[in-house]
């Protein structure tokens, strides 16, 4: 596209106009969705979480679900996009909550990464309020771990809390497998992703036992497999965390991956 158009406070403007008009330190409550066949994936769940995040800081959404959906679809149409990631956000500026929507850069895992798994690192830090997806919190954490990405070819960084427990990835959720049971850190300690929610629902429908529990980072050798979930990676096997290796071909994980792809196809239609 020659000129990317974004929606900002009731108008269609160039993305540079938004970037130039909003101070870098401005807090933004946001959601990022995957778009397949021009359809924003699980939009209703993202919008529900958006409203929940705003209410955590005593704010209400400036748009309804129907208005949000129309804005996103119009943004895709104006930019001639059918496959991408798109972001919508509430911008806290001068005591007002403004609404914006725009396509964002994305990186989807390769076929090889889905087959062979990816490498993760770890970093001890915590979100001040894990239930609110806001820029001023997430940007600080990402600034802290940027140096780790530069040192090693890591796909993601796991966050470790002050108790030494695994919480989540910097932009993903994490699951572990022990024998035939699925484990994940407690929901009250993390930003609960939409893909994570769908994996838990799928595990129930597939008869896979699921347990939420604290997962000490030192107990990695107790688990056979690991995977992360998120908007871009979907369900992505983990080959290793630091120096600990996992089995990336465990059938339980492969069954969940296939079931999640079917769920997406049912929602968006086959690409």
C-alpha positions in Angstrom: 0.0 0.0 0.0 1.2 3.5 -0.7 -0.2 5.3 2.3 -1.4 3.4 5.4 -4.7 4.9 6.7 -5.7 4.5 10.3 -8.8 5.4 12.2 -8.2 8.0 14.9 -10.9 9.8 16.9 -13.6 9.7 14.2 -11.2 10.5 11.2 -9.1 8.6 8.7 -5.5 9.9 8.8 -2.0 8.8 7.9 -0.3 6.7 10.6 2.5 9.3 10.8 -0.1 11.9 11.9 -1.1 9.8 14.9 2.5 9.1 15.8 3.3 12.8 15.6 0.3 14.0 17.6 0.6 11.7 20.7 3.4 11.9 23.2 5.5 8.7 23.5 4.7 8.3 27.2 0.9 8.4 26.6 -0.8 5.3 28.1 -2.8 3.2 25.7 -5.2 0.3 26.5 -5.1 -1.9 23.5 -5.8 -5.2 21.8 -4.1 -6.9 18.8 -6.0 -9.4 16.7 -5.1 -11.7 13.9 -7.1 -11.1 10.6 -7.8 -14.1 8.3 -9.9 -13.8 5.2 -10.7 -10.2 6.2 -12.2 -11.4 9.4 -10.8 -10.3 12.8 -10.3 -13.5 14.7 -12.2 -13.8 18.0 -13.1 -10.1 18.0 -15.9 -10.4 20.5 -13.4 -11.9 23.1 -10.8 -9.2 22.4 -13.4 -6.4 22.8 -14.7 -8.0 26.0 -11.1 -8.0 27.4 -10.6 -4.4 26.2 -13.6 -3.3 28.2 -12.5 -5.3 31.2 -9.0 -3.6 31.1 -10.6 -0.2 30.9 -12.8 -0.9 33.9 -9.8 -2.0 35.9 -8.7 1.7 35.7 -12.2 3.1 36.1 -12.8 3.9 32.4 -15.5 2.8 29.9 -15.0 2.0 26.2 -15.5 5.0 23.9 -17.1 2.7 21.3 -19.6 -0.1 21.3 -18.8 -3.6 20.0 -20.7 -2.9 16.7 -18.8 0.4 16.2 -15.5 -1.3 16.9 -16.2 -4.1 14.4 -17.2 -1.6 11.7 -14.1 0.5 12.3 -11.8 -2.5 12.0 -13.5 -3.8 8.9 -13.3 -0.3 7.3 -9.7 -0.1 8.3 -9.0 -3.4 6.5 -10.9 -2.3 3.4 -9.3 1.1 3.2 -5.8 -0.5 3.3 -6.8 -3.5 1.1 -5.8 -6.0 3.7 -7.2 -9.5 4.2 -4.4 -11.2 6.2 -2.6 -9.2 8.8 -2.6 -8.2 12.5 -4.7 -5.2 13.5 -4.7 -3.2 16.7 -7.4 -1.1 18.4 -6.8 1.0 21.4 -8.1 3.6 23.9 -5.7 6.5 24.1 -5.6 8.4 27.4 -4.8 12.0 26.2 -5.6 15.2 28.1 -8.1 13.5 30.4 -10.0 12.1 27.4 -10.2 8.5 26.1 -9.8 8.5 22.3 -10.2 5.5 20.0 -7.8 4.3 17.2 -7.4 1.3 15.0 -4.6 0.4 12.6 -2.7 -2.5 11.0 0.5 -3.4 12.9 3.7 -5.4 11.8 3.5 -9.1 12.5 5.8 -12.1 12.6 4.2 -15.5 12.2 6.3 -18.6 13.0 7.7 -20.6 10.1 6.7 -24.2 9.3 10.1 -25.3 10.7 9.4 -23.5 14.0 6.1 -25.3 14.3 7.7 -28.6 13.6 11.0 -28.2 15.5 9.9 -25.8 18.3 11.5 -22.6 19.4 13.9 -21.5 22.1 12.9 -19.3 25.0 14.8 -17.4 27.6 13.8 -16.2 31.0 13.9 -12.9 32.9 12.8 -12.1 36.5 10.2 -9.3 36.4 6.5 -8.8 37.0 3.7 -6.7 35.6 2.3 -4.2 38.1 -1.2 -5.1 37.0 -1.2 -8.2 34.8 -4.9 -7.9 34.0 -4.7 -4.7 32.1 -3.1 -4.7 28.6 -1.7 -1.2 28.6 1.3 0.3 26.8 3.1 2.0 29.7 3.4 -1.4 31.6 4.2 -3.6 28.6 6.6 -1.2 27.0 8.7 -1.0 30.3 8.9 -4.8 30.4 9.8 -5.1 26.7 12.5 -2.4 27.1 14.0 -4.5 30.0 14.2 -7.6 27.9 15.3 -6.2 24.5 18.9 -6.8 25.4 18.2 -10.5 25.8 16.9 -10.8 22.3 20.0 -9.1 21.0 22.3 -11.6 22.8 20.6 -14.9 21.7 18.3 -16.0 18.9 15.3 -16.4 21.2 11.7 -16.4 20.1 10.3 -15.3 23.4 11.2 -14.5 27.0 9.4 -16.1 30.0 8.7 -13.8 32.9 9.6 -15.1 36.4 8.1 -13.6 39.5 9.8 -12.8 42.8 8.7 -16.3 44.1 10.6 -17.9 41.3 7.4 -19.0 39.5 6.9 -18.9 35.8 4.0 -16.5 35.0 3.8 -15.8 31.2 5.8 -14.7 28.2 6.4 -11.0 27.4 3.8 -11.3 24.6 2.4 -14.8 25.1 1.0 -17.3 27.6 2.7 -20.6 28.4 1.6 -24.2 29.0 3.4 -27.3 30.2 2.7 -31.0 29.8 3.4 -33.8 32.3 2.4 -37.2 30.9 -1.3 -36.7 29.8 -2.1 -33.5 31.8 -1.9 -29.9 30.8 -0.6 -27.3 33.3 -0.6 -23.5 33.2 0.2 -20.7 35.8 -2.9 -19.4 37.6 -5.0 -16.9 35.7 -5.0 -14.3 38.5 -1.3 -13.9 38.1 -1.2 -13.2 34.3 -2.7 -11.4 31.4 -5.1 -14.1 30.2 -4.8 -14.3 26.4 -7.6 -15.1 24.1 -5.7 -18.0 22.6 -5.0 -19.3 26.1 -8.7 -19.2 26.8 -9.4 -21.2 23.6 -6.8 -23.8 24.5 -8.4 -24.4 27.9 -11.8 -24.8 26.2 -10.3 -27.2 23.7 -8.6 -29.3 26.4 -12.0 -29.7 28.0 -13.7 -30.8 24.8 -10.8 -33.2 24.0 -10.9 -34.7 27.5 -7.4 -33.5 28.3 -7.0 -32.9 32.1 -6.0 -29.3 32.8 -4.5 -27.9 36.0 -3.8 -24.3 37.0 -0.9 -24.2 39.5 2.2 -22.3 40.4 5.1 -23.6 38.3 8.5 -23.1 39.9 11.1 -22.2 37.3 13.4 -24.7 38.9 11.0 -27.6 38.2 11.3 -27.5 34.4 12.7 -31.0 34.4 9.4 -32.3 35.8 7.6 -31.5 32.5 7.8 -33.4 29.2 6.6 -30.6 26.9 6.0 -26.9 26.7 4.2 -24.6 24.3 3.3 -20.9 24.1 0.1 -19.4 22.9 -0.7 -16.0 21.4 -2.3 -14.0 18.6 0.6 -14.5 16.1 2.1 -17.8 17.2 -1.2 -19.6 17.8 0.0 -22.8 19.6 3.8 -23.0 19.2 5.9 -25.9 20.6 8.9 -25.0 22.7 12.1 -26.9 22.1 14.0 -25.4 25.0 14.0 -22.9 27.8 17.5 -21.7 28.6 19.3 -25.0 28.7 16.4 -27.3 29.4 15.0 -29.2 26.4 11.5 -30.5 25.8 9.9 -33.0 23.5 8.2 -31.1 20.6 6.4 -34.2 19.1 4.3 -35.2 22.0 0.8 -36.2 20.6 -1.1 -34.1 23.1 0.4 -30.9 21.9 0.0 -31.9 18.2 -3.7 -32.7 18.8 -4.3 -29.3 20.4 -2.5 -27.6 17.5 -4.7 -29.4 14.9 -7.9 -28.7 17.0 -7.0 -25.0 17.2 -6.4 -24.7 13.5 -9.8 -26.3 12.9 -11.4 -23.8 15.3 -9.8 -20.9 13.3 -11.1 -22.4 10.0 -14.6 -22.7 11.4 -14.5 -19.1 12.6 -12.8 -17.4 9.6 -13.2 -19.9 6.8 -10.2 -21.7 5.1 -7.5 -19.4 3.7 
